[in-house]
Amino acid sequence: MSSEYEWKEPRPSRAKKAIPQSSHGHFVVQMVINDNDGSGGQISRCGSIAEYRTRMIALAEPDTVDVVEQVGPLYWLDDNNTRHEHYLDHVVHKADKRKLGLTDKPYRRVSNEFGDEITQVCQDGRAKRVIDELYLVTEYGHDPVTLFNADLMRGCRDIDPMADSEALIAIKEFPDVTALRLLVEMIGMGPRGFRALVRLIQSGNLVLMSNEKISHESLVMRVGCSSE
């Protein structure tokens, strides 16, 4: 893999609601997504640590095609019949064309009133074909293992044609359950081989045999094989 890096300007954020680029005492992030194909990628912004964690997990799912932030406005009415705007924190585009809305909220701030709000927002989003379904995400939806693996997958997302090719060859040599460590040794490219295997897990070509943090000792199986 070449050590040369060519900067390409990422596409601007698609958020329809402004997200501050910095804040005192409050977490905000700007990251680049959809850049693992060598393009400049897409700027993606988060206005809280909860939004960042949810987006990382959504991006790591094998069937995720894209995630768009701050989508809207969608509308809801309060008890006084006053109309309010709501912007979805994330709309996750899936390979089967589904569009899943996700809205983050700390558990302590979830109320019946907020439930009524997102019910109306979901109805408006469906009517406008912005989403197919809307889900509320609290901090309890951020499984530490899933989040660790999502962070690892993001760190390993850059393609490496030589290592990726060798990794595909290696997994075909093992028809049964295998430790990543053995596959890394077979690839013979050190950390590059491990990162290539992480990409195969994210793409769904390899599956973890248990819900655990990905490591060299993790057991995996190639999709299409049987462990019996």
Residue frames as qw, qx, qy, qz and C-alpha x, y, z in Angstrom:
[[0.000, 0.888, 0.459, 0.000, 0.00, 0.00, 0.00],
 [0.399, 0.538, -0.029, 0.742, 1.36, 3.38, -0.96],
 [0.377, -0.475, -0.454, 0.653, 2.24, 5.80, 1.84],
 [0.055, 0.102, 0.213, 0.970, 1.28, 8.72, -0.38],
 [0.083, 0.606, 0.710, -0.348, -1.92, 10.54, 0.51],
 [0.089, 0.263, 0.392, 0.877, -3.83, 12.73, -1.88],
 [0.135, 0.368, 0.535, -0.748, -6.23, 15.17, -0.27],
 [0.064, -0.383, -0.671, -0.632, -9.67, 15.40, -1.87],
 [0.247, -0.133, 0.248, -0.927, -12.18, 17.95, -0.67],
 [0.073, 0.314, 0.933, -0.161, -15.16, 16.21, 0.99],
 [0.152, -0.545, -0.538, -0.625, -18.68, 17.10, 0.04],
 [0.165, -0.340, 0.343, -0.860, -20.39, 19.52, 2.47],
 [0.163, 0.159, 0.851, -0.474, -22.71, 18.43, 5.26],
 [0.198, -0.347, -0.706, -0.585, -26.28, 17.64, 4.20],
 [0.148, -0.433, -0.704, 0.543, -27.78, 18.79, 7.52],
 [0.023, -0.664, -0.475, -0.577, -30.90, 20.90, 7.11],
 [0.457, -0.875, -0.132, -0.085, -30.48, 22.30, 10.62],
 [0.269, 0.769, -0.451, 0.365, -27.32, 24.09, 11.66],
 [0.882, -0.372, -0.195, 0.215, -24.93, 22.15, 13.88],
 [0.144, -0.949, 0.277, 0.030, -22.29, 24.27, 15.67],
 [0.739, 0.469, -0.428, 0.226, -18.69, 23.51, 14.76],
 [0.402, 0.142, -0.652, 0.627, -17.60, 24.08, 18.34],
 [0.522, -0.688, -0.251, -0.437, -19.18, 24.53, 21.76],
 [0.002, 0.484, -0.651, 0.584, -18.06, 25.15, 25.34],
 [0.388, -0.135, 0.750, -0.519, -18.88, 22.21, 27.58],
 [0.793, 0.324, 0.317, -0.407, -20.79, 20.36, 24.88],
 [0.527, -0.165, 0.735, 0.393, -19.62, 17.62, 22.53],
 [0.642, 0.675, 0.036, -0.360, -19.76, 18.30, 18.78],
 [0.573, -0.260, 0.656, 0.418, -17.95, 16.48, 16.00],
 [0.609, 0.661, -0.171, -0.404, -17.34, 16.81, 12.30],
 [0.566, -0.266, 0.744, 0.236, -16.15, 13.68, 10.54],
 [0.422, 0.431, -0.520, -0.606, -15.88, 12.40, 7.00],
 [0.698, 0.061, 0.688, -0.188, -17.87, 9.33, 5.94],
 [0.781, 0.548, 0.294, -0.064, -18.25, 7.41, 2.67],
 [0.174, 0.878, -0.418, -0.158, -14.59, 8.00, 1.86],
 [0.667, -0.346, 0.652, 0.102, -13.32, 4.42, 1.79],
 [0.781, 0.470, 0.385, 0.143, -13.54, 4.26, -2.01],
 [0.568, -0.003, 0.214, 0.795, -10.85, 6.88, -2.54],
 [0.065, 0.756, 0.355, 0.545, -13.26, 9.77, -3.02],
 [0.063, 0.430, -0.324, 0.840, -13.26, 12.88, -0.90],
 [0.238, -0.335, -0.851, 0.327, -16.20, 11.52, 1.06],
 [0.261, -0.698, -0.418, -0.520, -18.99, 13.33, 2.82],
 [0.020, 0.284, -0.515, 0.809, -18.86, 15.64, 5.84],
 [0.566, -0.501, -0.623, -0.201, -21.10, 14.34, 8.63],
 [0.010, -0.437, 0.409, -0.801, -21.75, 16.34, 11.80],
 [0.534, -0.458, -0.707, 0.074, -23.02, 15.38, 15.23],
 [0.158, -0.706, 0.068, -0.687, -24.32, 17.75, 17.88],
 [0.655, -0.571, 0.338, -0.362, -23.84, 15.46, 20.88],
 [0.121, -0.420, 0.899, -0.017, -21.87, 12.46, 22.07],
 [0.625, 0.207, 0.688, -0.306, -25.07, 10.40, 21.85],
 [0.664, 0.677, -0.010, -0.318, -25.55, 11.32, 18.19],
 [0.205, 0.680, -0.694, -0.124, -21.92, 10.40, 17.48],
 [0.341, -0.209, 0.905, -0.145, -22.24, 6.99, 19.09],
 [0.687, 0.413, 0.498, -0.331, -25.50, 6.21, 17.31],
 [0.555, 0.747, -0.227, -0.289, -24.03, 7.25, 13.97],
 [0.008, -0.565, 0.823, 0.060, -20.91, 5.16, 14.47],
 [0.498, 0.032, 0.844, -0.195, -23.02, 2.07, 15.18],
 [0.665, 0.599, 0.285, -0.343, -25.32, 2.74, 12.21],
 [0.375, 0.764, -0.458, -0.255, -22.37, 3.24, 9.85],
 [0.153, -0.439, 0.885, -0.006, -20.81, -0.06, 10.97],
 [0.728, 0.186, 0.578, -0.320, -23.85, -2.19, 10.15],
 [0.419, -0.080, 0.749, 0.507, -23.19, -4.32, 7.02],
 [0.279, 0.582, 0.706, 0.290, -26.41, -3.30, 5.28],
 [0.037, -0.854, -0.180, 0.486, -25.99, 0.46, 5.79],
 [0.601, 0.535, 0.303, 0.512, -25.45, 2.39, 2.56],
 [0.189, 0.467, -0.054, 0.862, -25.48, 5.94, 3.93],
 [0.313, -0.639, -0.583, 0.392, -26.44, 8.03, 6.96],
 [0.127, 0.579, 0.173, 0.787, -27.73, 11.59, 6.59],
 [0.293, -0.313, -0.584, 0.690, -27.89, 13.96, 9.56],
 [0.098, 0.446, 0.297, -0.838, -30.49, 16.53, 10.65],
 [0.017, 0.246, 0.764, 0.597, -33.16, 15.66, 8.10],
 [0.034, 0.667, 0.654, -0.355, -36.30, 17.77, 7.99],
 [0.288, -0.150, 0.598, -0.733, -38.18, 19.72, 8.89],
 [0.334, -0.360, -0.843, -0.217, -40.99, 17.37, 9.90],
 [0.262, -0.393, 0.094, -0.877, -43.91, 18.67, 11.90],
 [0.349, -0.356, -0.847, 0.185, -45.94, 17.92, 15.01],
 [0.289, -0.639, -0.174, -0.692, -48.71, 19.67, 16.98],
 [0.121, 0.084, -0.744, 0.652, -48.72, 20.30, 20.73],
 [0.032, -0.495, -0.826, 0.268, -51.78, 20.30, 23.01],
 [0.120, 0.654, 0.203, -0.718, -52.49, 23.91, 22.00],
 [0.688, 0.596, 0.406, 0.082, -52.52, 22.92, 18.32],
 [0.045, 0.901, -0.327, -0.281, -49.32, 24.87, 17.71],
 [0.918, 0.372, -0.061, 0.120, -47.14, 23.44, 14.96],
 [0.411, -0.767, 0.451, 0.197, -43.47, 22.72, 15.69],
 [0.638, 0.594, -0.481, -0.089, -40.53, 21.58, 13.60],
 [0.798, -0.420, 0.430, 0.040, -38.54, 18.42, 14.26],
 [0.471, 0.672, -0.553, -0.141, -35.29, 17.44, 12.57],
 [0.991, -0.124, -0.041, -0.002, -34.25, 13.80, 12.59],
 [0.420, -0.747, 0.474, 0.203, -30.78, 13.26, 14.02],
 [0.181, -0.323, 0.843, 0.389, -30.10, 10.49, 11.49],
 [0.846, 0.326, 0.075, -0.415, -31.76, 8.85, 8.51],
 [0.412, -0.375, 0.803, 0.213, -30.08, 5.52, 7.81],
 [0.696, 0.447, -0.283, -0.485, -30.31, 4.29, 4.22],
 [0.688, -0.226, 0.688, -0.034, -30.25, 0.50, 3.98],
 [0.098, -0.244, 0.806, 0.531, -29.27, -1.75, 1.08],
 [0.145, 0.412, 0.892, 0.118, -32.88, -2.93, 0.73],
 [0.023, 0.485, 0.337, 0.807, -33.96, 0.70, 0.17],
 [0.436, -0.739, -0.507, 0.081, -35.45, 1.16, 3.66],
 [0.168, 0.563, -0.201, 0.784, -34.96, 4.55, 5.29],
 [0.604, -0.520, -0.566, 0.211, -34.80, 4.38, 9.10],
 [0.051, -0.793, 0.112, -0.596, -35.06, 7.53, 11.16],
 [0.667, -0.271, -0.527, 0.452, -33.20, 7.67, 14.47],
 [0.128, -0.821, 0.042, -0.555, -33.65, 10.33, 17.12],
 [0.548, 0.035, -0.628, 0.552, -31.37, 10.50, 20.17],
 [0.408, -0.707, -0.019, -0.577, -32.64, 11.45, 23.61],
 [0.081, 0.301, -0.802, 0.509, -31.18, 10.93, 27.10],
 [0.362, -0.352, -0.862, -0.052, -33.38, 8.46, 28.96],
 [0.172, -0.415, -0.560, 0.696, -34.03, 10.92, 31.79],
 [0.180, 0.325, -0.058, -0.927, -35.59, 13.33, 29.27],
 [0.219, -0.172, -0.830, -0.484, -37.91, 10.84, 27.62],
 [0.304, 0.179, 0.531, -0.771, -41.51, 11.69, 28.48],
 [0.428, 0.501, 0.749, -0.070, -45.03, 10.90, 27.33],
 [0.273, 0.859, 0.064, -0.429, -45.08, 14.28, 25.64],
 [0.006, -0.601, 0.660, 0.452, -41.95, 13.46, 23.68],
 [0.368, 0.104, 0.917, 0.113, -43.50, 10.13, 22.75],
 [0.419, 0.732, 0.477, -0.248, -46.48, 11.96, 21.28],
 [0.126, 0.821, -0.292, -0.475, -44.09, 14.25, 19.40],
 [0.097, -0.406, 0.823, 0.386, -42.11, 11.51, 17.70],
 [0.448, 0.356, 0.818, -0.054, -45.28, 9.57, 16.91],
 [0.394, 0.838, 0.225, -0.303, -46.52, 12.55, 14.89],
 [0.008, 0.739, -0.535, -0.410, -43.07, 13.09, 13.39],
 [0.364, -0.094, 0.901, 0.216, -43.02, 9.47, 12.25],
 [0.469, 0.609, 0.627, -0.126, -46.42, 9.87, 10.61],
 [0.265, 0.896, -0.073, -0.348, -45.30, 13.03, 8.81],
 [0.166, -0.584, 0.714, 0.349, -42.03, 11.41, 7.76],
 [0.456, 0.161, 0.866, 0.130, -43.83, 8.41, 6.31],
 [0.428, 0.771, 0.418, -0.220, -46.34, 10.60, 4.49],
 [0.205, 0.896, -0.273, -0.283, -43.49, 12.57, 2.92],
 [0.955, 0.249, -0.085, 0.138, -41.54, 9.35, 2.20],
 [0.043, 0.827, -0.494, 0.265, -38.60, 10.68, 4.17],
 [0.161, -0.350, 0.884, -0.264, -38.51, 7.57, 6.38],
 [0.598, -0.142, -0.714, -0.337, -40.14, 4.16, 6.62],
 [0.697, -0.554, -0.446, 0.089, -39.83, 3.93, 10.39],
 [0.017, 0.762, -0.312, 0.567, -38.61, 6.05, 13.30],
 [0.787, -0.277, -0.488, 0.256, -36.75, 4.77, 16.35],
 [0.305, -0.896, 0.181, -0.267, -35.93, 6.48, 19.64],
 [0.780, 0.173, -0.437, 0.413, -32.37, 5.84, 20.82],
 [0.457, -0.866, 0.130, -0.156, -31.23, 6.44, 24.40],
 [0.002, -0.713, 0.693, -0.107, -27.86, 5.81, 26.00],
 [0.699, -0.170, 0.666, -0.200, -29.03, 2.27, 26.77],
 [0.844, 0.508, 0.135, -0.108, -29.00, 1.55, 23.04],
 [0.339, 0.796, -0.495, 0.077, -25.22, 2.07, 22.88],
 [0.970, -0.229, 0.015, 0.075, -23.92, -1.40, 23.65],
 [0.297, -0.815, 0.435, 0.241, -20.22, -1.05, 24.66],
 [0.637, -0.100, 0.686, 0.337, -19.13, -4.06, 22.59],
 [0.519, 0.678, 0.476, 0.207, -21.01, -2.89, 19.49],
 [0.050, 0.995, -0.050, -0.069, -19.61, 0.62, 19.94],
 [0.487, -0.594, 0.547, 0.332, -16.03, -0.69, 20.33],
 [0.618, 0.159, 0.679, 0.363, -16.34, -2.72, 17.14],
 [0.362, 0.867, 0.332, 0.089, -17.93, 0.18, 15.28],
 [0.149, -0.930, 0.265, 0.207, -15.00, 2.41, 16.27],
 [0.558, -0.333, 0.669, 0.361, -12.53, -0.26, 15.15],
 [0.584, 0.487, 0.601, 0.246, -14.32, -0.68, 11.83],
 [0.211, 0.973, 0.087, -0.039, -14.17, 3.04, 11.19],
 [0.304, -0.787, 0.468, 0.263, -10.44, 3.02, 11.91],
 [0.508, -0.155, 0.779, 0.334, -9.96, 0.16, 9.44],
 [0.586, 0.631, 0.402, -0.311, -12.22, 1.46, 6.69],
 [0.236, 0.754, -0.421, -0.446, -9.56, 2.52, 4.16],
 [0.959, 0.267, 0.059, -0.069, -9.27, -0.05, 1.40],
 [0.252, -0.642, 0.683, 0.240, -5.94, -1.81, 0.83],
 [0.791, 0.374, -0.266, -0.406, -6.27, -3.73, -2.47],
 [0.458, 0.393, -0.792, 0.092, -3.36, -6.09, -1.86],
 [0.131, -0.130, 0.822, -0.539, -4.31, -6.98, 1.72],
 [0.668, 0.176, 0.253, -0.677, -8.01, -7.20, 0.84],
 [0.735, 0.364, -0.481, -0.309, -7.24, -9.64, -1.97],
 [0.322, 0.288, -0.862, 0.265, -5.06, -11.80, 0.28],
 [0.362, -0.058, 0.637, -0.678, -7.72, -11.78, 3.00],
 [0.783, 0.228, -0.033, -0.577, -10.36, -13.09, 0.59],
 [0.643, 0.344, -0.682, -0.048, -8.01, -15.88, -0.45],
 [0.060, 0.266, -0.823, 0.498, -7.28, -16.75, 3.18],
 [0.553, -0.007, 0.474, -0.685, -10.89, -17.06, 4.32],
 [0.819, 0.266, -0.276, -0.428, -11.64, -19.45, 1.45],
 [0.463, 0.348, -0.798, 0.166, -8.94, -21.79, 2.80],
 [0.048, -0.020, 0.813, -0.580, -10.79, -22.14, 6.12],
 [0.379, -0.326, -0.652, -0.570, -14.25, -23.66, 5.65],
 [0.557, -0.552, -0.612, 0.101, -14.95, -23.79, 9.38],
 [0.349, -0.934, -0.068, -0.045, -14.71, -21.60, 12.46],
 [0.725, 0.254, -0.160, 0.620, -11.29, -19.95, 12.64],
 [0.393, -0.736, -0.167, 0.525, -9.48, -17.48, 14.92],
 [0.330, 0.943, -0.024, -0.009, -8.58, -14.17, 13.32],
 [0.381, -0.736, 0.521, 0.205, -5.03, -14.73, 14.53],
 [0.675, -0.003, 0.682, 0.281, -4.64, -17.75, 12.22],
 [0.524, 0.752, 0.369, 0.153, -6.04, -15.84, 9.27],
 [0.016, -0.969, 0.219, 0.112, -3.67, -12.92, 9.95],
 [0.521, -0.486, 0.645, 0.278, -0.75, -15.36, 9.98],
 [0.668, 0.322, 0.626, 0.243, -1.91, -16.90, 6.72],
 [0.346, 0.925, 0.152, 0.037, -2.24, -13.51, 5.03],
 [0.775, -0.083, 0.022, 0.627, 1.29, -12.69, 6.17],
 [0.252, 0.617, 0.117, 0.737, 0.94, -8.91, 6.11],
 [0.260, -0.093, -0.540, 0.795, 0.74, -8.15, 9.82],
 [0.153, 0.437, 0.455, -0.760, -1.61, -5.32, 10.85],
 [0.338, 0.255, -0.409, -0.808, -2.67, -4.79, 7.22],
 [0.339, -0.101, -0.904, -0.239, -4.07, -8.30, 7.19],
 [0.084, -0.387, -0.764, 0.510, -5.95, -7.76, 10.45],
 [0.225, 0.408, 0.099, -0.879, -7.49, -4.55, 9.14],
 [0.362, 0.122, -0.670, -0.637, -8.54, -6.33, 5.95],
 [0.266, -0.252, -0.929, 0.053, -10.30, -8.98, 8.04],
 [0.058, 0.429, 0.505, -0.747, -12.10, -6.29, 10.04],
 [0.332, 0.296, -0.278, -0.851, -13.37, -4.89, 6.73],
 [0.370, -0.044, -0.861, -0.347, -14.66, -8.37, 5.81],
 [0.112, -0.376, -0.813, 0.431, -16.53, -8.52, 9.12],
 [0.185, 0.435, 0.194, -0.860, -18.10, -5.12, 8.45],
 [0.375, 0.236, -0.524, -0.727, -19.09, -6.10, 4.91],
 [0.827, -0.025, 0.258, -0.499, -20.72, -9.28, 6.19],
 [0.701, 0.414, -0.571, -0.107, -18.32, -11.70, 4.49],
 [0.418, 0.072, -0.804, 0.416, -17.14, -12.88, 7.91],
 [0.564, -0.643, -0.196, -0.479, -19.33, -13.26, 11.00],
 [0.065, -0.461, 0.707, -0.532, -18.25, -13.26, 14.62],
 [0.510, -0.187, -0.837, -0.064, -19.20, -16.41, 16.48],
 [0.384, -0.601, -0.597, 0.366, -20.02, -14.45, 19.64],
 [0.001, -0.938, -0.151, -0.312, -20.87, -10.92, 20.67],
 [0.709, -0.494, -0.011, 0.504, -17.40, -9.74, 21.67],
 [0.033, 0.899, -0.250, -0.357, -14.87, -7.03, 21.02],
 [0.854, 0.500, -0.116, 0.087, -13.00, -7.91, 17.84],
 [0.349, -0.759, 0.539, 0.105, -9.48, -9.14, 18.58],
 [0.310, 0.482, -0.790, -0.220, -6.92, -11.54, 17.17],
 [0.127, -0.050, 0.964, -0.228, -8.48, -14.29, 19.29],
 [0.608, 0.274, 0.220, -0.712, -12.01, -13.72, 17.97],
 [0.404, 0.097, 0.887, 0.204, -13.55, -16.72, 16.25],
 [0.428, 0.464, -0.115, -0.767, -15.13, -16.06, 12.87],
 [0.574, 0.206, 0.782, 0.133, -16.82, -18.01, 10.12],
 [0.004, 0.109, -0.518, -0.848, -17.14, -17.27, 6.43],
 [0.594, 0.291, 0.236, -0.712, -20.69, -16.52, 5.30],
 [0.748, 0.338, -0.401, -0.407, -22.16, -19.53, 3.54],
 [0.397, 0.238, -0.864, 0.200, -20.33, -22.05, 5.71],
 [0.758, -0.504, -0.211, -0.356, -21.84, -24.14, 8.49],
 [0.111, -0.615, 0.679, -0.386, -20.20, -24.77, 11.85],
 [0.845, -0.152, 0.381, -0.342, -21.99, -28.10, 12.23]]
